[in-house]
């Protein structure tokens, strides 16, 4: 079956799941040279198998709100591919969650995890539950109900979830507590745990730091650095905050942050004191980014996005498809030199095409966003050994992994005939590793 036929079959079998279709198309468009060099993958129907999840779970999540009313949400876990290790991928709580979102994220996770060099397969989970505006007790009751079903499908050598949008330290604590209560076992079934009870130091920072480490490697490869560069960042959650933190450490000036309500632009740059305000605003008070604009008397655009502002480097760290073709053209017109994806698939195909047709350096999410799952893998290793490594040791390992990812995807792009195309490099390198493992293990 041709790759185009595989894509058509995916669309037919998964109607309405546009994000999943987009993720599959991007990979299939990259791996044609792989299939030409490896006819054994064709004869074993590796592609037809890899686009079909090994297991898809959909379940009811009933819970009681503070008013005593029974609410019902829908829970998901897609265990996509375990050829190179136990399923690994986060859990997302957001009203936009449906099966197609979870499948797109799980499919991306297969190749992202493969690039880390660690033994992790791909999976993803979540619910259309919205933790915003809920009390701690409501969130706890929801998490306990969600975990009551999920417990039977996960384990340290089967499926190891983590956090994602809407699932932070509070939610991970409630989920893990329910797992422990139901199984009577204390084991590394979740990553992103508090360091006080089995979590890894450096895990909250990992995705944002990893994004900046890989972007820095990409710039260095082209004779540039982050020092004195102007950076626009979208989002204001975990990834955006720690990308900002590392940019400041490397001497860059970050001028934007955003959330679902709008965007702030601070031409003087978000310094250390302002960063502390952002952390307190978003992590403690769970407020809106507009309050930053009021506090520091800077520009705020309701429902705005950061891409219209002049910058050298853009780091989309919010959500999927947040940067479209029009945004990409504006960035290009304003002189952007590099884009690093901190969120999962934040750039639309039209935006990526614009970046690739110009001299803009582009680091795709499969590579640039892999820091979080890399340290999750390190957390799994620490849990297995009953050890806790220092922050410095974890951060050193993270830097090494991100440098290795950049080298791997760069070499793969060169090998398959398009030097510098990191999208091609990430897709082909990740696919090759998983495809070889599937071939070795037979038809399963």
N, C-alpha and C positions, 0 to 999 in steps of 0.2 A: 504494500500500500504506500502511495506517495505521501510526503509530509503534508501536502495540501489536503489530501483525502483524510488523513488523520485529523487535521484541524476541523474539517467539515463534520466528521463523526463526533468530535468533542462538542461542537455547537449543537448538533442534533440531539445528542444524549443529555446535554446539560442546558436546556433552553432558558433564556433570560439571565444567565449567570455571566454578565458581561465582563466583570473583573477577571474571572477565571479564564474566559476566552482570550482576553488580552494577554494574560500571563503566559498561556500556552503558545499563542502565536509568536510572542517575542522569542521564546526558546526555540520553537520549530524553525523560525527564520534564520536562526544562528547555526543550527547543527547540520545543515545540509552538507558542508565539507567534511564533517565527521562521518556521516553515513557513507559518503563516497569512499573514504579511506578505510572504513570498517564494515565491509559487507556482512560480517558475522552479526552485527547489530540488526541489520535488515532482516536476515533470515530468521533470527530469533524474535522478531516483532517487539524489540525492546521499546520502541517509541509508543506503540499501541498500549503496551503494558504500563509504561511510566506515567501516562496521562490519566490513568484510571486509579483512584485511591484503593488501597488495600482494604480499607474499612471506613464507612461513614456512619456516624452515630448522631441521631436527632432525638431529643428527649424533652419531656415536660418538666418545668421547674416551678412548682407551686410554692408560695411563701406568704407570710402574713405581715402586712404593714403595721405601722404604729397605731393606726385607727382600728385595728382588728379585722380589716378586710382582707380576704384571700385574693392574691394576685397570681397571675400565671404568665411566665415567660417561656421562651424556647431555648434549649441548650444544644450545643453542637460540639462534636469532636471528630475531626477528619484525620485518620491515621493513614498518611499518604504513601510512605515508602520507608521500609526498614532494612533495606539491603546492606547499609553500612553501619547500622547501629539502631538502638531503640528510638522510637519516634520522639522528636524533640521540637517544641514550638510553643508559643505563648497562648494565653487565653485572653480574649478581648471582650469587654463588656461595653456595648454601645448600641444605641437604638438602630443604627444602620446595619447591624450584623444580620446576615442571612447566610444560607448555605454557600452561595456563590462567593461571598467575601472570604469565608473560611477556607474554601477550596483554593482560591487564588493564593491566599497566604500560605497554606500548606504546601502547595506546589512550588512556590518560590523558596520555601524553607528547605526543600530537598537539596537544591543546588547550593544555596547559601551555606548550609551545614557541611556539605561536601568540601567546600572551599577552605574551611577552617583546618582541615587535616585531622579533626577529631572524629571519634566513632559515634556519629549521631545521624539518625534518619530524619525524615521530615514529617511534621504534623502540625495541626493548629486547632484551636477550639475557641469557644466563646458563647455569648448570649446577647439577645436584644435588650437585656436589662440595662438601665441607665443609672449608674451610681450617683450621678450629680443630683443634689437636692435631697438625697436620702440620708436618714440618720445612720449612725454607726450600727445601731441594733437592727435596722432594716437591711443594711448591707450584710451584716452577719447572718441573719436568717436566710437571706437569699443564697449566700455562699454555702451555707450548710446544706440547703436543699440541692443546690447544683452539684455539690461534691458527693452527696449521698448516692446519686446515680453514677457519677464519673468514677468513683472509687473502684468499681469493679472492672474498669477498663485500663487503668494506669498502674504503674509500678516502676521501681528504679531500673529494671532491666527490660521493661516493656514500653512505657510511654512516660516521659518526664516533662510535664507542662511547666510554664513560667508565666510571667506577667506580660501584658501588652496594654493597649489603650484601655483605660478604665480599670485596670487591675494593677494596683501598686502594692506597697508593703502591707497595708491594712487588709486588702483582699487576700493576698497570699497567706497571711497569718490565719485568717478564718478558714480558708480552703484546706490548708495543711492540718489545722487543728481538727477539722471534721474527719479528714483521712485517718489521722492517728487514732481518733476516737473509735472509728468503725473497724479498723484493722488491728488495733493494739500493737502497731509497729511504728518505730521511729526510724525512718529511712529516707534516702534522698529521692523522694518522689516528686518534689518541686524544686525548682531553682528560683533565685530571687528572694530567698528567705532572709530573715534578719540574721546578721552575724552572731547574735547572741544564741541562736538555736539552729546552727547548721548552715547558715548562709555564707557566701564568700565576700570578703572585703573587696571593694572595687566593682561589684556587680551593678549598683545603680549608675555608676559613671561609665560603664563599659561601652554602651552603644554610642553615646556622644563622643567619648574619647576616641573610640575606634574609628569613627567617621573622620575625625580630624587627623588622626595618625595616617590613615590611608590617603586622605586628600593631600596631606603634607608630602607623603612619598611620591604621589603623582606630580605635584608641583616641583619637587626636588629633581625628579627625572627629566624635567624640562627647564632646569636652571632657575627655578623660582622658589619662593618660600612664603609662608603666611605673614611674616613680619611686615608691619606697616600696611597690610592690605585691609580694605574695607569689605566687611562680610555682612550679607543679609541672611538671617535665619528665620524660618517659619516655625510656628509652634511655640509653646512655652512650658511644655511638660518635661519629662525626664530627659529625653534625647536632646531637645533643644537647649535645656539648661546646661548640660555637661559639655555639649559642643561649644557653647558660649564660654564656659569655664576654661576649656583647653585652648580656644582661640585667644583668650586674654593672656594665658600663660605663654603662648607663642608669639605675642606681640601684635596681634591683629585687632582691629576696631570693629566691633559688632554694633550695627545701627538699628536693627529691627528684631521684634518678636511678635507673635500673633497668637490668637486662640480662635475658637469657633465664632466669637462675636466680632472680632476686628483685629486691626494691626496698629502697632505703635512704631514711630520713626523718631529716633533720637540721634540727630546729626553729630552730637558731641561724643557719642559712643556710650555703651552700657558698661560702666566701670565696675570695680569690685563692690563698692558700696551699693550701687544700683542692683547688682546681681544678687546681693543678700536680700534686698527688698523683694526682688522677683521670687526668690525661693520661699520667703515667708508668705508672700501673696498667694502663690500657686499651691504650695505644699501644705501650709498650715491653715490659712484662711480660706483656701480654695476659691479665691476671688477671680475677677475678670481682668484681663490685661489693660483694659481702659483705665483702671485705677492707677496704673503706672503713669499714663499720660497726665492724669490729674495731679499726681504727686510731683512730677518733674516738669510739668508745663511743656510737653512736647506734642508733636502731631499724632492724632489718632484718627483712623479711618474706619468707620463702622462697616463691617463685612469686608474690609479691605485685605489685601495680601501684599507681601513685601516686595514683589518682583518688579514694581515700577520704579524703585529707588536705585540710584547709581551705586554700583558695587564692583569689586574685583572678583569676589567669590560668592556664590549662592549655595546655601545649604538647606534644602527643603526637608524639614523634620517633623511635619505635622501628620499628613495622611495620604492615602493613595490619590493619584490624579489631581493633585493640587496645583500643579504647574503645567499649563497647557501651551499650545503652539503660540498663541498671542503673547503670553508671558515670556516665553523663550525669545521671541523676536525683540521684545522690549529690553530684556536683559542683554541681548546681543547688541542692540543699538546703543545701550548705555555702557558698553565696553567690558562686559563680564569676561573673565578669562578661564574660570573653572567652576564646575557644578559638581557637588558631591551629595548623593542621595542618603539622607539619614532616616527617612521614613521608608515604608515598604511601597515600591512602585509609585513614587510621588509624581513622576513626570509622565505625561501622556506620550503615546507613540509619535505624535506630531512634534512635540517639544524635543524628544530625543533625536529625531531626524534633523531638526534645525541645528542642534548642537554638533551632531556628527558631520554635517555638511560644511561646518565652519572650523575654525581653529580652537573652539572652546574645548577644554579638557573636561571629560565627563566620566565620573565614577559611579557606576550603577549600584543600586541598593544591594544586590546579591553579594557584592564585594564590600562596599563602603559601610553597609548597615550590619555587618557580621560580627562586630565587636561584642554585642550583647550576648549572642548565643555562644560566642567563643568563651566568654567568662562563665556562662552557664555550664559549658562543658568542663571548665576548670573546677566549678563548684561541685559537679558530679564526681570528679576525681577526688576532691577533698573529702566528700561525704563517704565515698567508698573506702578511703583510708583512715577515716575518723581523724582527719587533720584539719588545721586551719592555717593558711598561708598569710603572710603579711601583705598589706596593701601594695608595698613596693614590689614584692615578688609577683603578685597577680598582675600589676600594671606592666612590669617588664615582660611577662609572658604575653600579655595582650599586644604590646608593641611588636613583639616578635611574630605573633600570628598575623597581624595586619600587614606587616612588611612582607611576610610570606605569601599572603593572599595577593598583594599587588604584584609580586614577582610571578606568581602562578598565572594570573589572568593575563599579564603582559606577554609572557612566553606563549600562552595558548593562542592569543590573538595573532602573534607573529607566525606561529606554526601553521595556523589555518588561513594565512594569506591576507591579513588586514592589520598590520602592526599599528598599535595605538588604539584600536577599537576595543575598549574594555568591556563593552556589552557582549561582543562576540567572545572575548576571552573568558569572561565569567561564565557564560552559558555553556561554552564548549568544555571548559575545564571541569565544571561541576557535573555536566552530563557524562563525560567520559568516565569519571570515577564511579558514579552510580551504575552506569550501563555495564561496566566491566564486572562489578560485584553481582549484578543481576544475572549476567551471563554465566559466571562461575557457579551460581547457586541453582541453576536449572530453571525449569518452568514452574514457578510458584506464585 
